[in-house]
Amino acid sequence: MRRVLASWSAIICVGAFVALFTSSYAAAAQSNLTTAILAPKPPVQPGPTNLSLKQMIEQGSQLLQQHKPLQAETVFYDASLRYPNNYPLEMTLASIALENGHYPRALEATDSALNINEQSEAAYGLRAGIYAEMKDYKRAYRDIETAISLAPNVPELYKQAGDIAFNSSHFHEAIKNYTLALGFDPFQPEVHLALGDAYEQADMHAQAVNEYSSGIYLLKQDKPAPASPTAKLLQQTELSRAVSLAGLKDYNSALAIADKQLELAPKSETIISTVAQIKDMAGDHSAAVQLYLKALALKPKDAIVWGNLGWAQYEEGLYKEALGSSNRALLIDGSLSYVQYNKGLVYAVQGDGRDALETYKLAIAHSGPSDIESGLHDVRKAILKHGSSPVLKQALQLLSTARNKALGLPN
């Protein structure tokens, strides 16, 4: 299998709600957070200074304005120690610590916030974002479900739930949540794009094309300037739409879109890789291999492109090269379970039962039902192409059992 390159959800942080919450609280810290802070209890840890709570917030806010988030985090952390039981202060600290990648401190602050206000959907949403950044998707999804139960009419929560499901490879769950978010507000281009990605990963290409087209239409309403973030997002979405059209076997339309984008940015690794992916889907594996290599010359540490190159090499029968490219991908990003499935298939086709089954077991341990199903599909295709060898039969049985277990079905 190959991983879709031109993807919106996969390249953003885990949820618009977390980003929205973080920015809003950071803004509050820079202006009038003190007006929202509960009356503090007497300080229990005086610390090295005699600054008041208001002074400490002003100091942290100035550091944020000066783009010094690490120093700001230290000030807000000291403030939380000196003046405990302040919900907005704990939430501000959690959001800044999350942005800085200090997950234990961020979790500690959200836990404190929930101790103060156990009915806070914002705190549950923020903690869900922290867990998701840590790739602890079970806890993340549990928290976001709690947040939704407390505030069932907030579309950003459903968007965040969709992002968590998407990043944990539960694409149908992502589709459900993105659709709910659009039910509250259908004019959210980023949700249409995320929904398009979820449909694409679920092999529902026609629905993906529709969502990408809706997102493109909404983005164009702002008439974005060239090279602006919105213009870059439009380009990314056009590439995603091209891949979905290729999934519908409309290769001519897909290549026309991708080639047009390549003319505008001939040295774009992303566009070259997307053209390679479409060529690969159209069956021109040799051209795909050369284009992937060209893309990697521009960006040699792109794990997904290395993984996709390995798949194209497998399709070409270049098994040694396919294993080498897959290993390069996993050295860069060991979490790419789809590359493990590809490695298992290469071993299986070559009759290497021990390495095939061990690799498949490793892949299964780190993936969800969708990836298992894709791996199963690839094994079935290999049996049709190469015949039902003993190793491929074993792989088929192993993956079928794992898929049924993941879905709660009898074997």
N, C-alpha and C positions, 0 to 999 in steps of 0.2 A: 504494500500500500504506500501511497505518497501522502504527505501532509499538505493541505492547502496553504499556499504562501500568502496570498493577498487577503489577509484576514483582519477584521476590525477588532473583534472581541479578544483575540489571542494576544494582541500587542498592547492592550491598555491595562491600566491598573484595575483591580477587581471591582469596579462598580462606580457608576456616576454618583451614587448617594454618598459614598465615602469621600470622593473628591469634593462634592458639594459641601458636605459637613465640615471637612477639613478647612476648605477655603473660608467658609462662613465663620468658623470659630477663630481662625487666624485673623480674619478681618476684625472680628470683635475684640480680639486681644490688642489689635493696633489702635483701637479707638476707645470704646467705652465699656470694656468688659467689667470694670469695677461696678458699674451701675446694675449689672445683672447678678453679681455674686451675692450669695446668701451672707447674712451676718455671721462672721466667723466666730468660732469658739475661741477662748483665750489660747494664744500660741502655746504649743506643748514642746516645741523645739526651737529655741530662740535663734540658733545659728550664729554665724560669725558677724552678722551685721544687725543694725537696728532699723532696717528699712521697713516701712509699713507695707501692707498688702498692695495698696494703690501704687506705691513707688516701685515695688517689684514688678508689677504688671506693666507699668510704663517702661521700665528698663527692658523687660522681655519684648515688649512691642517694638521698641526702637531697634532692637537687634533683628527682629523679623523684617522690619522695613529696610534694614541695611543688608539683608540677605545673609544673615548669620544664624541659620536655624539651630546649629549645634549649641552655640552659646545661649540662644533663646531658650532652648530646652532645659539647659542647666538652671537658668533663672526661674523658669516656671516650676521645675522640680523642687528647687529650694523653697519656693513659695508654697507648694503643696505640703511640704514638711512643716513649715512654720505655721501655716494656717490651714489645718485639715478640715474635712467635711464641707468642702465647697464644690458643688457639682459642676458649674461652668469651668472652674479652674482645672478640675481633674479631666474634663473632656478636652479642654484646650491642650493640656499637657499630653494627653493620649494621641490627639491628632498630630501634634508636632513630632512626637516620638515615632509615630507611624511613618511620617514623611522621612524621618531620618533613618528609618530601618532598625530602630531600637525596639524590637517587638516585646521583649519581656517587660520593659518599662511601660510601653503602651498598654499591654494587657493589665498590668497592675493598676494603672490609672483608670481604665474602663471598669475594672472590678470595683474600685473605690466609688466610682460614679454610680454604679448599680447598687452598691450598698446604701448610698444616699437616696437614690430614686430607682426602685426596682421595677417601675413601670415605664422606664424610659426607652422608647423604641429607637431613639437616636444612639443611646449607649449600646444597645444590642446590635444595631446596624454597624456602628463603628468597630465593635469587637469582632463582628463577622468579617469585616474588611481586614482586620489584623490577622485573624486565623487564615483567611484566604491567601494573604501575602505569604504566610508561613506554609502554604500548601496543606493545611489541616482542614480539608474541605468538609469533613463530617461535622466538626464543631462549627465551622463557618455557616453551613447550611442550617444547622439547628438554631443558631442565633438569629439568622435572617428570617427564619420561619416565626420565631418568637416576636421579632420586630414587626412582622406583617400582621401577626395576630393582635398586636397592640395598636397598630395604625394601618388598617386594611385599605385605606384610600390614598396611600402615598405611592405614586407610580415609581419614584426612584428606588423604593425598596424592592419592587418586582424586577426592576432593571438589575439591581445588585444581585438578587437571587438568580436571575438568568446568567449573569456573569460567572457566579460561583459554579453553577451547574455546567456551564460551557467549559470552564477551565478544568473541571474534574471529569470531562468527557461524557457527561450526562446530557446529550444534546436534545433529546425529546423533552426533558424537564426544562431545559433552557428555552426551548420554543414556547412551552406553556407560559413561563413567566414573562418572557418578552411580549407575548401576545396580550397578557393581562396589563402590562405597562402601557401598551398602545391603546388598550381599551379606555384608559383614563385620558390619554392625550395622544392622538394619532399623528401629531405634527412634531415628532421627535426624530430627526434624521438618524441620530446615533443609535436609537433603538431599532429602527428599520435595518440599519447596517448590521447590527449584532444579530438580529433575527435572521437576516440573510446568511450570515456565517453559520448559524446553528442549522438552518435548513441544508446548507451545502455539506456540512459535516455529516448530516443524517442522510445524504444522498438524495435529497428532495430538491433537485436542481431547478425545476420550473418555479417552485415557490421562492427559492433563493433569488432567481432573476427578478421576480416581481418585487421583492423587498429591496434589493439593491437599486432597482429603477425608482422606487418610491423615495429612497434615501437620496439618490442623485438629484431627483426633481426638487426636493426640499432644500438641499444644499445650494443648488444653483439660484434659488430665490434671493440669496444674499449677494449675488454677483461678486464672488470672491476675487481678490486681486491675485495676479500670478505670484507663485511661490509663498502664498499665505498658508497658514495651517489648514484652512478650509479647502484651498486648492489642492493641497497635497492629499487631503482626505478624499477629495473627489477622484483624484488619480487612482488612489488605492481601491476605491469602490468600483471604478471602471474595470480595474484588473480583476477584482473579485467577480464581477458580472461576467467577464470574459471566461473565467474558469468555470462558472456555472453553465454557461452556454456550451462549453466543451463537454461538460457532464451530460448535456442533452444531445451530444454528438453533432452540434452545429459548429464544427471546427472552423469553417470559413468565417463566420461572424466573429467567433472568439478571437481568431488570429488577426482579423481586421482591427478589432478594438485594441488588442495588445500591441500590434505593429504601429498603430497611430500613436500610442503612448511612448513607444520606443523611439519614434522619430523625434518626439519632444525632449526626451531624456535618454540619449543613446548610451550613456555610461551608468545607467541606473541598474544596480545589481538586482533590485527587486523586480524591475520590468523584464530584464533578461531572464531571470529565473522563472517568471510567470510564462513567458513565451516558451521556455523549455518545458514547463509543466504541460502546457497545451499540446506541444509537439508530442510529448510522451503519451498523453491521453489519446492522441490521434493515431498512435502506433508508430510514429517516427522516432524510435528510441535512440538511434544513432545521432540524429540531430539534437535530441534532448541532452544526451551526454555531453556533446561539445558545448552547448549553450550553458549547461550547469557549470562546466569547468571554466568557461569564460566569466560567469558570475562569481565563482569562487576566487578567481584571480583578483577581482575587485574587493571582495569581502571574504577572506579565507576562514573566518571563524563563525560562519553562519551554519549552525548545526542542522537546521531544517533542510537547507540546500544540500549539505553533505548527505543527509538521509535520503532525500529525493534522488540525488545522483546515484546512490546505491541501488535504489529501486529501478531506475532506468538501466543501470548496468546489469541487474538481474534479468530484466526483460530482454536484454541483448544477449544473454547467456554468458556474460563476463562475471562468473561467480567469484573468482578470486578478488577482482576489483570491487565487486559489490560488497564483499565482506570488509575490505579495507576502508571503503567510503563510510560504511555503516559504523565501523569502529571509530573513525574520525568524528562522526556525528556524536557518538555516545561519550567520547572523551570531552567534548565541548559541553554537552548537556546530557547527563546520564538519565534524565527523567523522560526522554523520548521513547515511550514504550512501543510506538509504532515501528521504530527502527529495530527494536528487539524482535518484533514479529517478523520483520523482513529478514533479519539474520537467521531466525529459526527456519524460515522457508528455504533460504539458500542452502542451509545444512541439510534440510529434509530432501530437497531435490537431488542433492549429491549423494544421498544415501547414508549420511552421517547421523545415525539415530541418537547417539548419546548427546552430541552437542545440540542437535535440533530440539530434543525434548527438554534439556536443561535450559536452553535459551527461551523456549516457549513458556516454561514454568516461571522464569524470571519476569517475562513480559506480563503474564497473567497476574502476578502478584502486585504489579504496579499500574494496572489499567482497569477500566470499567467495561460494562457490557458492549458498548459501541465498538471499542477497539478489538475486543475479543471476536465480535461478529465480523469485523473487517478481516481479521486474521483468518477466520474460518472460511470466509469467501475466497481469500487468496489460495488457501489450501485446496479448495474444491476446483478452482481454476487450474491449479498445478496438476491435479489428478487428471483432468480432462486433457491437458497438454502432454503430460509425461507418462501417464498411466498410473494405476493404483499400486504403487510400490509399498512394501511393508512399513517403511518409515512415514510415508505420507498418510497411510491408514492410521498409524499410531498418533500422528499429529492431529488428524481429523477427530479421533476419539477424545484426545486430551482437550482440544478446544471446544468440542461439543459439550463435554461434561462441564467445563469451566463456564461456558455461556449459560447453560441451564441453571447452574448453581447461582450465578450472578443475578439471574432473572427470577430465581425462586421456583424454577420448573423441575419436574421430576426427570431423572436421567433415563 
